[in-house]
Amino acid sequence: MDSGFIISQNKSIDISNSQLYYSYNVLFKLLDKFGLIIKHSKTEVFYFNRLYEFFNPPQLNLSPIGGPILCPKESWKYLGFIFDRKLTFHQHIDYYSNKAISSVKYMKLLGNSSHRINLIQKCLLYKCCILPIILYGFQLWFYNKAPLSYHMKILGKMQRRAAIWILGAFKTSPTEDIEIIAEIIPIKFYLQKLARRSQI
């Protein structure tokens, strides 16, 4: 058994913790009968919460059954998706935007002093290599009525840096102008197009 989930949903954290404890205990005993071992060191606990005020969940104590005392994590990474407690996906956006910006920086090394890559090749590289990185899992956070101001701000900065690299423009160049010249769709409209296609 490679990985597994135990999910509990309740308005009370204490009740939820007790449900997780008993479920973990049952699972541990069942697997033990089959000769399988749970690696307690790899066990993690994570809480989602829709409350706006400060949220400080208690620890989950598994020591009575031989497990660890689990401290709730601030974020949870699974299959490349980074979840936070409020499902804002700010950390997810920050991580992949930094990864995309790093890729843009390394693409400056392509070519040499006599044969540089041209504007069309740069634009193609951005669309084929950078955009898929930054928009990985966008369906999780890009949906109707979702607050997107933070996401658009970060993605806009990333695309602006890419457009400046493509054109070799000044850093003070207006964003809308360099996107038009570089033939790059504004990121919000590009996301809307992808969302419509994914729904189909």
C-alpha angles and dihedrals in degrees: 000000000000104000140344144182134226110194126191126179121194140134089234119068091203093055090045091051092050090050091050091048095052093043091051090049093051092047092048092052094046093051091045090057089054091050094253124133129215112218101226091193090066095049114114135181126209132177131206117206132180096194116115097213126081112298121204109170120200124248121266109235112209095160095108089067096040097268131120131266101258121215111205113250123234092223137014125214118202127164089344094307116120113210125192127195095261095040092237091135091214092138090048091054093044093050097049095040090055089047091051093047090051089052090052090052092051092048088065086072092062115109126017139249094284102035114037124176112259130231095266092051091049091050091049091049091051094050095043102037110021105037094053088055097050095042097048107138094000090150088073095065106016106081140117116302093002114141104252106165094105093044094049092047093054094041091046091055091049093050092046091056090048092050091050089052093048094051100030086232129163117273090240093058115125111261097226092051097050091045090055094047092046089048093236119149114232106263096242093055091045090054091049090053092049091046092054091049094048091051090053 
